[in-house]
Amino acid sequence: MKREFLKDLNIWGATLVSHGDELLHYTIPCLLKYCDKILLMQDNISEKTKTIVEEYKAKYPDIIELAESGFPVATEKQDSKPQGQLKRFKRIQGLVREKVFEYLRQIHKNKRIDILLFPDEDEIFSDYLPELLEDFWKKPEMKGITIKPIDVFGDMRTVTGRSMTGHTRILKFFPELTGLDYRTGCYYRPLTKKNRIGCKFYTIHLCNLQTDRFKWRVAHWKKGPKLDWGLWRLSDNADKVYPSEIKKIIKQEPDMTVEEYLKNK
């Protein structure tokens, strides 16, 4: 379905796909809503993720493009050691993300890319993304948007109120953008604080949905939320609740803890 905002712009989506598995059924459809084209950069990809990626490619052959990072997959030691997969990726993160920029620079030579949406494979955008992009496009001096996500836990209507720091997930594309040398939070060079917009909860982090992917993350990436963390219930799925409303909700007393949530499952 053709988007109904910024119709004259060329919007690309890109994400690194590795062990997203069933979360890709959230993330890829989200990008399809907003983007003219999508690049899925495969790195250290699981068999399940690869199958899902290829199914989407077959369904949307003119929209989805596939590429491979070319870096060695995790070793047996990295795969068996706690956080071994995380440590592998952290060492080469900038290089892997640079592969996306290299690919898009070649596209940009022939057809201008106006906006790049560059979330991780376990993030989706809020349904209120269009208003954010329209405001962003009206500010030519601004080149990126750094967004602090809201984390869901267990299901899409329950949020933790805790998440990683803000990451730059939206960019006005220009050839000088680079993942080298990598800076924390995807603050891609040559962006600075003066040409980045900051906001909250226009992205939803899915890492703690209760899926097989959650089990993989706890074993190979980072531990899950602590049992005493507070949780809040929303009136709808997190991507459908206005970001400022989420801000108000998580300032109130939590509805339950992670431990209470799990007991009631």
C-alpha positions, -999 to +999 in steps of 0.1 A: +000+000+000+014+034-010+020+057+019-001+088+023+026+112+035+058+126+020+047+109-013+074+127-034+103+114-013+123+083-018+123+065+016+145+035+022+145+011+051+174-009+062+181-034+090+208-059+100+192-094+101+209-121+122+189-139+148+157-119+147+137-151+138+099-146+144+104-109+154+109-102+117+071-107+113+068-075+132+098-055+119+097-062+081+059-054+078+065-022+097+092-011+072+070-021+043+044+004+055+067+034+052+094+026+027+098+025-011+126+000-008+141-021+020+176-035+024+181-065+046+218-069+054+225-104+065+252-110+091+258-142+111+222-152+102+203-181+117+187-207+095+152-196+108+159-160+101+173-167+067+141-187+057+119-158+069+140-132+050+139-153+018+101-157+021+096-119+023+120-114-006+099-138-027+067-120-017+081-085-023+108-090-050+107-054-062+108-038-028+132-059-007+169-062-015+192-087+002+229-084+008+255-101+030+280-085+053+307-109+044+320-112+079+327-147+095+299-162+115+302-167+152+327-194+162+316-225+182+332-209+212+314-176+207+281-194+202+285-214+235+299-187+257+276-163+276+273-131+256+297-145+230+274-135+202+272-100+216+309-096+220+314-108+183+290-082+171+303-053+193+338-057+179+326-053+143+294-033+147+307-002+129+320-023+100+288-042+096+267-010+096+291+005+072+282-022+047+247-007+047+260+027+039+283+013+012+253-004-005+231+027-003+258+051-016+258+031-049+220+034-051+221+071-043+243+077-073+215+068-097+184+076-076+184+100-047+176+085-013+159+112+008+153+094+041+167+063+056+149+044+084+176+022+100+162+003+131+176-029+145+158-062+137+140-062+170+125-027+167+094-013+151+082+023+146+052+038+163+021+044+142+028+081+148+060+080+127+045+099+098+041+131+119+077+128+131+090+124+096+070+153+083+083+176+110+119+163+104+117+170+067+106+206+073+139+212+091+167+211+065+194+218+092+185+185+110+201+153+096+191+126+120+166+116+147+178+099+179+150+080+196+148+064+230+126+033+226+100+019+249+105-018+257+075-042+258+076-072+281+057-104+274+031-089+251+026-058+231+004-041+256+028-043+286+059-020+289+088-020+312+096+016+314+133+007+311+153+006+279+186+012+262+198+047+255+185+066+225+198+054+191+198+073+158+172+054+137+162+080+111+185+098+088+184+122+058+207+102+036+239+118+022+270+099+010+293+111+038+273+091+064+295+064+079+295+038+106+332+043+110+346+048+135+316+036+153+301+057+181+278+044+207+240+048+201+244+048+163+254+084+163+267+080+128+295+103+117+295+132+108+263+138+128+265+160+159+241+170+187+234+202+168+219+184+137+201+156+155+166+157+169+160+138+201+127+122+211+112+092+230+090+063+223+086+066+185+103+032+184+093+000+203+119-024+214+107-060+211+136-078+227+115-089+257+085-103+240+080-139+253+091-157+221+119-181+212+139-150+202+137-139+239+152-172+250+180-168+225+187-133+237+190-143+273+214-171+265+236-154+239+231-116+242+219-099+274+200-111+304+163-104+306+146-079+330+149-084+367+119-098+386+114-066+406+111-044+375+078-025+373+054-030+344+026-009+330-004-020+311-014+001+280-049+004+265-036-008+231-004-022+216+026+000+223+030+011+186-006+024+186-004+045+218+007+081+213+043+085+226+034+114+250+007+092+265+032+065+272+054+091+290+025+099+313+016+063+320+051+052+331+053+082+355+025+065+375+029+036+399+035+003+381+006-020+376+027-051+384+063-064+385+079-088+361+075-115+387+038-109+391+033-109+353+050-143+350+030-158+378-002-148+361+008-163+327 
